[in-house]
Structure formats: C-alpha cells, structure tokens
Amino acid sequence: MHEDAIAAFAPATVANVGAGFDILGFALHQPGDIVVARFNQVGTVRITQLTGNSSKLPREASLNTAGVAVIKLLEHLSIRQGIDLELHKRMPLGSGLGSSAASAVAAVVAANALLGSPLKKIDLLPFAMEGERVACGAAHADNAAPSLLGGFVLIRSYAPLDVVELNTPERLYAVVVHPHIEVKTQDARDILKKTLLLKDAIVQWGNIAGLVAGLMKSDYALIGRSLSDVIVEPVRAILIPGFSDVKAAALRAGALGCSISGSGPSVFALVCDARIAETVAQAMQDAFAEQGISSDRYISKINQEGAYVLPYSQYAAL
C-alpha cells in the first residue's frame, strides 16, 4: 500500500436476525463497500469521490455516514489533520444489508490505518455507530458491529456499549435475497409500535435466548425454532410485497428459518448445507418473481473476518 492512501473493505450484514431487534447481527462475505483515505492539507474531512450506488448520498462530510464516522474518530483522538475519503459503494441503498454501516466501518478502518492504527478494531465501533445515527437517526450497532468484527455479534448493552462475539456453527450458511425495491431505514423504524404486550415480549425473549443458545451449541434445529419474530417482522412485512410467500417458499425448500434482513426489503434464510442454500435462494427469488419483482441473491458462509485493509493491488484496480 502506498503511504499516501489506505483502502479498506467492509462487508454487508444481516441485522436483527429474527427476534434480535437492534441487538443481533452477522456478517456476509459479499457485497460490501470500499473507502480510500488520504491525508489532505486543508485540515478537514472531505468526500472527494463517490462511485457505484451513490447517486443519492451527500458529498458533505458532516452529512455522510463515512464522513461523520471519521470526523468523530479524529475528534476523539484530538487530531486536526485533514483526511480525504473516496467512497466506492458496492451495495444497494435501502436494501436492509447494512449499507450505511459498511460505509462508516470501511471509513474508520481506513482512516485508523492511515493514522498508524492508534485504536484497536473494537474501539472503532462507537465512531461507526455515529455514522449510523446520521443515516437513520439511531446509533445502533447490529450492522456496524458484525461488519467491523465479523461473525455473529450480540449487543448486550448500549449504555455502556457491551458487544459479545458469538460462536458460528460450522455448517451454517446464509441466503439473502434482495428484491429490487427500496425501503428506507428511517421509514421502517417509524412504523414500529411504541408499546408491546407482555405476552409478545415473553415470546421474543425466548426466541432471542434460543437463537443464542442454538449458535453456541451448534444446534441447528434450535436455531430454526428460534428464528421467529412476533413484534417487528409482522409490521415491516407490509413494506415487502409477497413477503409471506417468500418466507413460505424458503421453509418449503429446506431453510432452518427465514425473516427480514434489517429493515428490509432484503429477506434472509439460514440453512445448514450449501446445496440446500442454492435451492432455497432460487425458491425465494421465484416467489418474488411471482410478484413481478426481480431480485439479486447472495449465498455466504458467515464472514468471520469483518472489515479489513485492502492490499494495494486491489485498491489500484478501482
């Protein structure tokens, strides 16, 4: 890597993972975003280039998830050095795949490396979360944490921030189907109910605990039984045409469970065999097609690495 530029990749993520609203997420291998960081002489953070799916993104650093994350990082370190950022969007916006988190994470990983890596990887999370606050009004970590750290991540607490990295069963695969419609994260949060019935909360708590236990024990049947969301999914499903048919198709095809990825419209399923994953992905896409909606699909083992600095040869090819 040339000393005057550092590039970093941050992967897409699935957040909530059923009942774990704002507290559970896992990383995929693809897609993801790339951010290139360089020092500048003007003493501020600037967005100098936007490529890919970026036409709707602000170039003003204070309004951009990547820019805000780096601004907060520099403030924390009491560094006044200016940094220019190139944001190469390789992910669709409003997809439910953690697009804003990937941008913020890639930005802080690149900037931290450019500065000589003064902070450990985990210590970059609060600054990526500030990027999320700009994107959707809430500094949640269920996308940013797995994008940064990889694997399955539990956010045990936000005050203080307490992140727990969970076991990932060896044979677990994720299938994600992204229909070609957009759901804005803020809109998907705004429609949620502000109060809950105690009986629903009890069911939700049981499913969260069951999913974590299933992951830790590599109990695939328990994982499947626990991928149920009785609070958020029923509300957000109305934003995704044909969701119930897509979910039913995934389960018929052999998925352990199926739910909405983040705020949607992407839908994810967990499976325990690569061949079943292909069958499930096709069934989900066919169900969307019956609604007249085209889609992309991603099949991935759980990404255990998270964000990383790119070799110069890969950055130079951008």
C-alpha angles and dihedrals in degrees: 000000000000112000093235095060137038124187127196135188124213122187134228118260143202112229133196090019093208113309097008099096109185092345108071133054144145136203129244126206094233149062109031146144132259125212125189118202127199133170117251133193098231096079098233138091112259135182101223101171138022121186137168120019093000107109093113096045122105118243092207105102094217090059098040121087093225092045095048092049092055093043090055091046092053092046090053091050092044089233119149096188112127120236130197118211131203112198116202106189111207093165133074117251119243091016102128090242098108097262095161092045092052091053093049094045095048089049096053093043091052094044093047091052091047089054092052097267099282091168133053118242095256091051090063093066099088091056093049088050090057087058088055090053090060092048100050109000096256128087094220121162105201091101100029096049098054092040089055100038105024127222127057113327132192120201099210093178140002096197099070099013109243118176123188122195110216134208117265116213111238098236097044118124130180124218116196123184117192113199115209095253129096129234116185113225092225091053091048090052094045094060094055119111116256095213133043136208112243091232090057092047090053091053090048094050091050092052093048091050091045093052093050091047091048091052094048093047095038086235103158095185091054090048089054094048090049098051091095127118117189097173114043105020096060090055099043093043089078088067092058115067111226095005095144091052091048091050093047091049091052093051093047089052092056107271118154089222142332136211145145117298108233110309092340161201087155114083123207135199131190120220135172101220133054093223092050088050091061092049093048093048092052092047091052093048091048090053091053090046089057086061090052091253123131119210148183124231134209124193115191144156110234108284107237097184105057119186121003143172112264123234111250092246090063094044092048090057092062 
